[in-house]
Amino acid sequence: MVHKRGVSLLLRTMHLVSFGILLGGHTFAIDADRLLPALYLTIASGVGLMALEISTVGPHWLFMGKGAAVLVKLPILLAVPYAWDYRLPLLLLVVAIASVSSHMPGRYRHYSILQGRIVQIGEGLSIASSREDARHTA
């Protein structure tokens, strides 16, 4: 677990720094070609963070509050090349979503959309809902 925590910290730091450079570059109208290294590092670190979360929590991470927030950000980011003139507001929207989702209470971050309840780390995805589980234990 310590190893994954260190990797997570490294990836998160790389992601924040590279995205900050990318956002600042677009804010100050730096030539897009000069921002490509920051873009590639942002993508690589983001993929790494997702892979680490999925390998730690499982694929149902995508359906928890924190994973769903990432899935909301991805189409916004993918829209940037097609809505180039609106890239700055789109990138700022992504920052807002990231800020809110990373600091919201755990009951929302760990809430499983599929199960309709909070999922603890290490707990597997069950097919039955929490209501069905309650009926079987009563």
C-alpha positions in Angstrom: 0.0 0.0 0.0 2.9 2.4 0.8 4.2 1.8 -2.7 0.9 2.7 -4.4 0.5 5.8 -2.1 3.9 7.0 -3.3 3.1 6.4 -6.9 -0.3 8.1 -6.5 1.5 11.1 -4.9 4.0 11.3 -7.7 1.3 11.0 -10.4 -1.0 13.5 -8.8 1.8 16.0 -8.4 2.8 15.6 -12.1 -0.8 15.9 -13.1 -1.4 19.1 -11.2 1.9 20.7 -12.4 1.4 19.8 -16.0 -2.2 20.8 -16.1 -1.3 24.1 -14.4 1.3 24.8 -17.1 -1.3 23.9 -19.8 -4.0 26.1 -18.2 -1.6 29.0 -17.8 -0.3 28.6 -21.3 -3.8 28.9 -22.7 -4.6 31.8 -20.3 -1.6 33.8 -21.7 -2.1 32.6 -25.3 1.2 30.7 -25.5 1.5 28.9 -28.9 -0.2 25.5 -28.7 2.8 23.7 -30.0 4.9 24.9 -27.0 2.2 23.4 -24.7 2.3 19.9 -26.2 4.8 18.5 -23.6 2.5 19.7 -20.8 -0.5 18.2 -22.6 1.1 14.8 -23.1 2.3 14.8 -19.4 -1.2 15.7 -18.3 -2.7 12.9 -20.3 -0.1 10.3 -19.2 -0.4 11.2 -15.5 -4.2 11.2 -15.7 -4.2 7.8 -17.3 -1.8 6.6 -14.7 -4.0 8.0 -11.9 -7.1 6.2 -13.3 -5.2 3.0 -13.8 -3.9 3.1 -10.2 -7.4 3.8 -8.8 -9.0 1.0 -10.9 -6.2 -1.4 -9.9 -6.7 -0.5 -6.2 -10.5 -0.1 -5.9 -11.6 -2.1 -8.9 -13.5 -1.2 -12.1 -16.5 0.0 -10.1 -14.3 3.0 -9.2 -15.7 4.5 -12.4 -19.2 4.4 -10.9 -18.3 5.9 -7.6 -18.5 9.7 -7.1 -14.8 10.3 -7.6 -14.6 8.1 -10.7 -17.8 9.6 -12.1 -16.3 13.1 -11.7 -13.4 12.0 -14.0 -15.9 10.6 -16.5 -17.6 14.0 -16.5 -14.3 15.8 -17.1 -13.2 13.7 -20.0 -15.8 14.7 -22.6 -15.2 18.4 -21.7 -11.5 17.9 -22.3 -12.1 16.0 -25.5 -14.3 19.0 -26.7 -11.3 21.4 -26.5 -9.9 20.7 -30.0 -13.4 21.1 -31.5 -14.3 24.2 -29.5 -10.9 25.8 -29.6 -12.1 29.4 -29.1 -13.8 28.2 -25.8 -10.8 26.2 -24.5 -10.1 28.5 -21.5 -13.7 28.4 -20.1 -13.7 24.6 -20.8 -10.4 24.1 -18.9 -11.6 26.3 -16.1 -14.8 24.2 -15.9 -12.6 21.1 -15.6 -10.6 22.7 -12.7 -13.9 23.6 -10.9 -15.2 20.0 -11.3 -11.8 18.6 -10.1 -11.7 21.0 -7.1 -15.3 20.2 -6.0 -15.0 16.5 -6.5 -11.7 16.1 -4.8 -12.8 18.0 -1.7 -16.4 16.8 -1.4 -17.3 14.7 1.6 -16.4 11.0 1.5 -20.1 10.1 1.4 -20.2 11.5 -2.1 -16.8 10.5 -3.3 -17.2 6.9 -2.2 -20.9 6.7 -3.2 -21.5 3.9 -5.8 -24.0 5.0 -8.4 -24.5 1.3 -9.3 -25.1 0.1 -5.7 -26.9 3.2 -4.4 -24.7 3.2 -1.3 -21.2 4.1 0.0 -18.6 1.6 -0.9 -15.6 1.1 1.4 -12.1 0.6 0.0 -11.4 -3.1 -0.5 -15.1 -3.9 -0.7 -16.1 -5.7 -3.9 -18.9 -4.7 -6.2 -22.0 -6.7 -5.4 -24.8 -7.3 -7.8 -27.5 -7.0 -5.1 -28.4 -3.6 -4.0 -28.1 -2.6 -0.3 -31.9 -3.0 0.1 -31.7 -6.6 -1.1 -28.8 -7.2 1.2 -30.9 -5.9 4.1 -33.8 -8.2 3.2 -31.5 -11.2 3.2 -30.0 -10.4 6.5 -33.3 -9.7 8.3 
